[in-house]
Amino acid sequence: MSKLKTFCGKAFRWAKRKLRRAYVKFCRWVLRVYDWFLDRRICGISLGKVILDKCGDEKNQIGGTGTESSPYIYLKHIFSHVKLSASDRILDVGCGKGRVFAFLIKEKCPCEIDGIEHNEPVAKIAETWTAKYPQVHVMTGDAFKQDFNKYTVLTLSRPFFVQTYCAFVEKLEETLTHPITLVSWHEDPRVRDFIKVRPGWHMEYHEFTNRIHGLYLRNCPQPFSVYTYDPEKRKAQ
């Protein structure tokens, strides 16, 4: 009897693992199809292909991380915690092929949207399909050389490895003269720990997301945070 019980337990655990793997694969397929459909409708092309950044140094956590488009349902969940108005202006840092643009267009974002991408062929893709959307402006170049005071909201989907990301935060602190909101996802915990203890920064919201509408996200769990930064509060501290 004990042998039968042990066998049944193992069989149950084996079946459970198989079913879970099958469900995760099913979720990935559903999200890919949904993203492909929306990409084609909004952009005229698919934005799903992953493009690696040959300049990035993952071992030393320096440089860029490459281009990978976030699922639309994940972006909708993230931006449900961000209030945007016509007076805002967004800069998507490391905009890649422009999935964030496509999402914001779909959601009828009321403000101007800029993006900066250092990988020229990737930026060209975003620039080409967004040409018919006058509220979107794509730039090719170094994000560290931008005038951040033109913007009220910055969005970052892990465009840099940790060391460069932290240097970017320090660059913001050096140059910003007014408050901003920073929306960060696919976020490395070391970056989060770095930001939340710095003077002038406040974490407005943070979440680890495993699934949305019952669908597993890839590379679960997915962390995202919404921060505000006020240079006056930094001076006061």
C-alpha positions in Angstrom: 0.0 0.0 0.0 2.8 2.4 0.9 4.5 1.7 -2.5 1.3 2.5 -4.3 0.9 5.7 -2.3 4.4 6.7 -3.2 3.9 5.9 -6.8 0.7 7.9 -7.0 2.4 10.9 -5.3 5.2 10.8 -7.8 2.8 10.4 -10.7 0.7 13.4 -9.5 3.7 15.6 -9.1 5.0 14.6 -12.6 1.6 15.4 -14.1 1.4 18.7 -12.3 4.8 19.8 -13.6 3.9 18.7 -17.2 0.6 20.6 -17.0 2.2 23.7 -15.6 4.9 23.7 -18.4 2.2 23.2 -21.0 0.1 26.1 -19.5 3.2 28.4 -19.5 3.9 27.6 -23.1 0.2 28.2 -24.0 0.3 31.6 -22.2 3.4 32.6 -24.2 1.7 31.6 -27.4 -1.4 33.6 -26.6 0.6 36.7 -25.7 2.7 36.4 -28.8 -0.4 36.2 -31.0 -2.1 39.1 -29.2 1.0 41.3 -29.4 1.5 40.4 -33.1 -2.1 41.3 -33.9 -1.8 44.7 -32.1 1.6 45.4 -33.6 0.3 44.8 -37.1 -2.8 47.0 -36.5 -0.9 49.9 -34.9 2.5 49.7 -36.5 2.0 47.8 -39.7 4.9 45.4 -38.7 5.7 43.0 -35.8 7.9 44.4 -33.0 8.4 41.0 -31.3 11.9 40.1 -32.5 14.6 40.2 -29.8 17.8 42.2 -30.9 20.9 41.9 -28.7 23.2 44.8 -28.0 26.7 43.9 -28.9 28.1 47.0 -27.0 26.7 45.8 -23.7 29.0 44.1 -21.1 26.8 41.9 -18.9 29.8 40.5 -16.9 30.7 44.0 -15.6 27.0 45.3 -15.8 28.0 48.1 -18.1 26.2 49.5 -21.2 23.0 48.6 -22.9 20.9 45.4 -22.6 19.5 45.0 -26.1 15.9 45.2 -27.4 13.0 43.1 -26.2 9.4 44.3 -26.5 7.2 44.1 -23.4 3.7 42.5 -23.8 0.8 44.9 -24.2 -1.1 43.5 -21.2 2.0 44.1 -19.0 2.3 47.7 -20.2 -1.4 48.3 -19.6 -1.0 47.0 -16.0 2.1 49.2 -15.4 0.6 52.4 -16.8 -2.6 51.9 -14.8 -0.5 53.3 -12.0 0.7 56.3 -13.9 -1.5 59.4 -14.5 -0.8 61.2 -17.8 -2.2 64.6 -18.9 -1.9 66.7 -22.0 0.7 68.9 -20.2 3.1 66.0 -19.8 5.9 65.0 -22.1 7.3 61.4 -22.1 10.8 60.2 -22.9 11.1 56.5 -23.4 14.8 55.8 -22.7 16.1 52.9 -24.9 12.9 52.9 -26.9 14.0 50.0 -29.1 11.5 49.3 -31.9 8.8 51.3 -30.2 6.4 48.9 -28.3 5.8 51.6 -25.6 4.9 54.1 -28.4 2.4 51.5 -29.8 0.8 50.9 -26.5 0.5 54.6 -25.7 -1.0 55.3 -29.1 -3.5 52.4 -28.6 -4.5 53.9 -25.2 -4.9 57.4 -26.8 -2.1 59.0 -24.7 -2.9 62.8 -24.6 0.7 64.0 -24.5 3.8 64.2 -26.7 6.0 61.1 -26.7 9.8 61.1 -27.4 12.1 58.1 -27.6 15.9 57.7 -27.6 17.7 54.6 -28.9 21.4 54.4 -29.4 21.3 51.4 -31.8 20.8 53.1 -35.1 19.2 50.2 -37.1 16.7 49.6 -34.3 15.9 53.3 -33.9 15.3 53.4 -37.7 12.5 50.7 -37.3 10.8 52.8 -34.7 11.3 56.0 -36.7 9.8 54.5 -39.9 6.6 53.1 -38.5 5.9 56.1 -36.2 6.2 58.6 -39.0 2.4 58.6 -39.4 1.9 59.5 -35.7 2.9 63.2 -35.2 2.8 63.0 -31.4 5.8 60.5 -31.5 9.4 61.6 -32.0 12.3 59.1 -32.3 15.9 60.1 -31.7 19.1 58.1 -32.4 21.9 58.8 -29.9 23.2 58.8 -26.4 20.5 59.1 -23.7 23.0 60.6 -21.3 23.3 63.7 -23.6 19.5 64.5 -23.6 17.9 67.6 -22.0 15.8 65.9 -19.4 14.2 69.1 -18.3 12.0 68.9 -21.4 10.2 65.9 -19.9 7.9 65.2 -17.0 7.8 61.4 -17.3 10.7 59.0 -18.1 10.1 55.3 -18.9 12.8 52.7 -18.8 12.4 49.0 -19.6 15.9 48.0 -18.3 17.7 49.8 -21.1 21.0 49.6 -19.2 22.9 47.1 -17.1 23.1 48.0 -13.4 26.3 50.1 -13.3 25.2 52.2 -16.3 21.6 52.5 -15.0 22.9 53.9 -11.6 25.1 56.3 -13.5 22.0 57.4 -15.5 20.1 58.1 -12.2 23.0 60.2 -11.0 22.9 62.1 -14.3 19.3 62.9 -13.8 20.1 64.3 -10.3 22.8 66.5 -11.8 20.7 68.0 -14.5 17.0 68.1 -13.5 15.5 71.3 -12.3 11.9 70.2 -11.9 10.1 67.1 -10.5 9.6 64.0 -12.7 8.0 60.6 -12.6 10.2 57.6 -13.5 8.5 54.4 -14.6 10.9 51.4 -14.5 10.1 47.8 -15.4 12.0 44.5 -15.9 13.8 46.1 -13.0 17.0 44.7 -11.4 16.7 44.7 -7.6 20.1 46.4 -7.3 18.8 49.4 -9.2 15.7 49.6 -7.1 17.8 49.4 -3.9 20.0 52.2 -5.3 17.2 54.6 -6.2 14.9 54.3 -3.2 17.5 55.4 -0.6 18.7 58.4 -2.6 17.6 61.9 -1.4 14.8 63.4 -3.4 13.5 60.1 -4.7 10.2 58.5 -3.5 8.9 55.1 -4.6 5.2 55.7 -5.3 4.4 52.1 -6.3 6.1 48.7 -6.6 4.9 45.3 -7.6 6.1 41.8 -8.6 3.7 40.6 -11.3 3.5 36.9 -12.0 0.4 36.8 -14.2 -2.2 39.1 -15.7 -5.7 37.9 -16.5 -4.5 34.4 -15.6 -1.8 34.5 -18.2 1.8 33.9 -17.1 4.3 36.6 -18.1 7.7 35.4 -19.4 10.6 35.5 -17.0 8.2 35.6 -14.0 8.0 37.3 -11.7 8.2 40.7 -13.5 9.0 43.7 -11.2 8.1 47.3 -11.9 8.3 50.5 -9.9 6.9 54.0 -10.2 9.2 56.7 -8.6 9.0 60.5 -8.3 12.0 62.7 -8.1 12.0 66.3 -6.7 15.3 68.2 -6.9 14.1 70.7 -4.2 13.5 67.8 -1.8 16.9 66.5 -2.6 18.4 69.9 -1.7 16.4 70.0 1.6 17.7 66.6 2.6 
